[in-house]
């Protein structure tokens, strides 16, 4: 089977979907790998590294797409890539289709077997291909917020941890999952006063036990969220519903109550965002904007800024599933793997992921109906 690795074209997306070590493993399995020229440069891997492990370097994205049986990417295809996809091809990447009707239509029209990292789910409910990037994004959210709190960037001019004699910043995290817990870890480390809000009482109990009272935990109700948002110097949106659009947990009216120069980092932007005033996806080139006196940050590919770390973490978890797809064949691998069936979002011209179908108004087709 031919595995194809195009260069990512999303703004400042420096990650690559496969490391040279991944190529080495796929070659041992008997597969061919084609890599677009300079695809790994942003992550510290030059073309010679891939050639040494047996990959073939191709000059253009069109050549890569034309050659591949499985297109393996990091981020969802952009408009410029829609025409490059071949009818019936398989694509293995982060798709985030629920807020993206245009891409969903392109995948359906071309009968792409769209296998999404973010909805691959194990029997215990965990999302193993989302976890490492959620860890990165959660930790980065606090780094970003600390920077934006500087007066130079429009913030209040607060040091998150304060200093002796000066109170620390109030960091409020909406969502206690992987993103939220990693954000909390960083914020606690900097000395901020941290509150985590979640709907799951058991998860709050776990976090309370983990931090031994170092963080405040709060059950998610509209009133609790409103009160916490009002006092926040930093608000982190970290809500995830697998495959579905993120719920708008923080309303515009709540944002209006925030202090001038406060900072919102909405990590849920990939799934549409959980803060109502996050009304656009920003880029690493122009990452933030001000609304109601509050700094908003909504970059959809945060881990792309730390590509050296992110690429290796991502390949570490995606490679075994890519091997499974290549070694068994895409159809057979999906047929006998429940996690891959969860990962399947589009198949033979249909939407086969219910949260995506519900979000975009498509008729939902169960995978086994095809």
N, C-alpha and C positions, 0 to 999 in steps of 0.2 A: 504494500500500500504506500502511496505517496502522501507524506505529511507536508503541508505548505505553511510557511511562516512569513506573512507579510509584515512590512514595517508599519508601526502604528502612526496614524496621522492626526489623531486628536491633539488639540493644542497642548504643547509641552508634555506629551505622553512619552516618556523616555523608557518605559518598560518594554520588554520583548517577551513573547509568549513561551519561548523555549530557550534554555541555556545550552551551551555546547555540551555540557554533561548529559542533558536530555537527548540531544542528537546522538551521542555515543550509545545510550541505552536503546534508542529506537533502531539504530543500525545493528546492534547486537541481536535485536528481535527480527531482523531481516527486512526492514522497511527502508524506503528512500525518503530523504528529507531535503526540501528545497527552501532556501532562505533568501528573502529579498536583500539586496545590497545595503549594507549599513543598518540592518534592522536592529542589531544588538548594540550599536555604538553608544546609545544613551545609557545603557546599563553596564558599560565597561567591557563589552565583548566585541572584538573586531572580527571582520569576515574571516581572517586567517584562522581564528579559533574554531569557527564552525567547519571550515574546510578540513582542518586537521582531524576532526572527528567524523568526517565522511559526508558532510552536507554539500549540496551544490548551491552556489550563489547565483541568483538570477538578477538581472539589472532592473526590472520593472515589476510593479505590483501586478500588472496584467499577466505577465509570464508566470508569476507565482500562483495566481488564482487559476489560470488555465491548466497548470500542471497538477494541482492538488486534488486528492480524493477527500481529504479532511483539511479544512482551513482552520488553523488554530491561532487565535488572537488573544489579546488582553482585553481590549474594549470593543464595544459594539461597532459594526460597520457604520461609517458616515455616508452621506449622500453620494460623495465621489466614488464610493466603493460599491454601490448598489449594482451598477452595470457590470462590474467585474465578476460578480457571483454567477456561477453556472447553475442552470436548472438541475435540481436533484442533488446538489452538492451537500456535504455535511459541514457544519460550522460549530466549533467548540470554543466558547468565549464567554465573557460577561455580556449578556444581552440587555437586561433591564428594560423589557418591552412594555411594561404596564403604562408608563407615561409617554411611550413613543409609538404613536399610531403609524407614522410614515415608514419606519423601519419594519414594523410588524407586517404591514401590507407588502413591502418588498420581499420579505422572507416567504410570505404566503404565496405571492404571485409566482415566485421562482421555485416553489416547492422545496425550499431549503430545509434540511433536517437540522433545526436550530437547537443546539444543546447548550444550556446556560449554566455556567459555573454556579451562579448565585442560587439556583433552585435545586441543585443536586443535594439530596437529603438522605441521611442514614436512618436506620430504624429507630434510633434514639431521638430523632428530631433535629440532630445537629446538621449544620451546613458546612462541611469540611473545606469546600473550595472558596467559601466566603470568609472563613475565620481569619486566615493570615492577613488579608487585605483590610478586614475590619479592625484587626489589631493595629495595623499600621495607621489607618485613618483615625482611629480613636486616639492614639498617642499623638499623632500630628495635630489633631484638633486643638489640643492645649498649647502646643508650640505656636500654632498660627494665632490663637487667641491672645497669647502673651505678647506676640509681636504687634498685633492690631491694637492692643490696649495702650501702646506707646502713643504719646501725643502726636508724634510725627506722622502716624498713620490715621489720625482722627479719633483715637481713643481718649479715655479719661486721663491717661497718664499714670495708670496704676501698675505697680509691681504685684504680680499675682500673690506672692507669699508675704507681702508687706515687709516691714522691718521692725525691730523692737520699738515699741511705742506707737506703731501705726498698724491698724487692723488690716488683715489680708483681704484679698478680693473674694467676693461671693461667686462661686462657680456652680451653676445649676445644670444638671445633665438629665435630659428627658429620654429615658430608656436605659435599662440596666443590663443589656445584653453584652455582646463582645465589644462593640464600639464603646458603649457607655462605661463598662468596667475598665477598659484600657484608658479612656479619658480620665476616669477617676484616679487611676494609678498615677498618672502623670501629674494631675492637679494636686493630689495629696503630697506627692514628692516635692512639689514646688512650695508647699506650705499654704495653699489656698483653703478656704472654708468651702467644703464640697457637699452638695445635696444631690442625691440620685432619686429620680421619680420613676416609678414603674407600676404597671397594673398587677404584676404577679407578686403576691405576698411572699411566696416561698423564695423567689429570687431576691427580694429585699432582705429577707432573713439571712440568706447566704452572704450577701454583701455586708450586712451588719456584722456577721460573725467574722468575715474575712478581715475587715478593717478595724474590728474591735472598738467601735465607737468613733473612729477617726473620720467617718463620713456620716452625714445625716441621710436617712432613708425616708421616703414619703410615698404613700399610696397615691396613685394617679386619679385625681378627680378634677373637674374643671376649676373648682375653687382653689384647690391646692396648687395646681399648675399656675393659675393667675397670680396667687400670692408669691410663689417662688420666682416667677418671671419678673415681677415688679422689683424685687430686691436684687436681682442678678446683675453682676458686673460682666459676667460671661455666661452665655447660654449655649449649650451644646445640644443639637438635635440628633438623637441616636436611636430613632424608632425604626424597627424593621418588621414588616409582614412579608414572609417569603413569597416573592413573585408578584406581590400586589403593590398598588400605589400606597405610599406612606400616608397615614391619616394626618389631617391638619390639627395637631394637638395644641399648637400655640396660635391664637387668633391675632388679627391685626390690632384689635383693641387692647390685648395684653401687651403687645410690643410698644404701643403708644405710652404705656405706663412706665417703661424702662427709663433708666437714667441716661441723659445725653452722654454719648461716647461709650456706652456699653457695646458689647460685641456679641454677635450671634454667629456661630459656625454650624451650619446644617449639613451634617454628614449624610443625612438621608436624601440628599438632592438627587442621587442616582435613581431613586424611586419616586421622584416628584417633590420631595421635601416635606418636612413636618411642621414648618413655620409658615403661616399664611403670607407673610410679607416677603418670603423668598419667592419671588415671581420670575426669576431668570436663573439660568445656569451660567456661572462665570467661568473664567479661565485663569490659568496661572499667570498669564500676561496682564490681566486686569481682574484680580480676584475678588475685590470687594466693592461695595457701594453703600451709600448712606440713605436711610429712610427713617423718617420720624426721629432723626437725631441719633439713630442706632447704626452701628457698622455691621453690615451683612456680608458673610462670606459663604459662597455656594459653588465651589469648584467640584466638578463631578469626578475628577480623577486625581484626588489628593495624593495617593501613593505614587503617582507618576513622578512626583518631585523628589522622591528618595528611591530611584529606580534600582540602584545597586542592591539595596536590601530587599525591595519589593519583588523584583524579578526572581531572585533566588528562592524567596519564601513561596511565591506563587507556583513556580515550576515544581517545587518539592511536593505540593499537594495535587497538582493537576496531572503530572506525568503518569502516575499509576492508572488513572482513568483514561488517559490518551492511549496508553499501551493496551488497555483492555479493548478500546474501540478499534485500534489498528490490528491487534492480534486476532480478535474474534470476528472482526468485520462489524461495521456500524449496526447493521440490522440485528445480527445475532447478539451482540453485546447488549443492546437496548432490550431485546426480547427477554433476556434472562437476568436482567439487573433492575431491581426496583429503584435504587438510587438514580440510575440513568433515565428511567422512565419519569421520575420527578424532574430531572434536569431537562427533559424534552419539552420545548416550548412550541415549536412549529414542526409539522410533519406532513408531507404529501399534500400541501396546500391548505392545511387546517391549523387552527390554534388548539393545542392539546394540553395547555396549562390553564386551569380554570381561573386563577386570579387574573391572568392576562386577558382571557376572554371576557371576564366580568368587567374589567377596567375599561376595555376598548369596545365593548358591544359586539364581540364576535360570538357566533355559535360555538359552544364548547364541544369538542369531539374527544372522547376518551381514546387514548392511544390504541387500545386493543380492538377498536372498531375498524382499524385500517388493515 
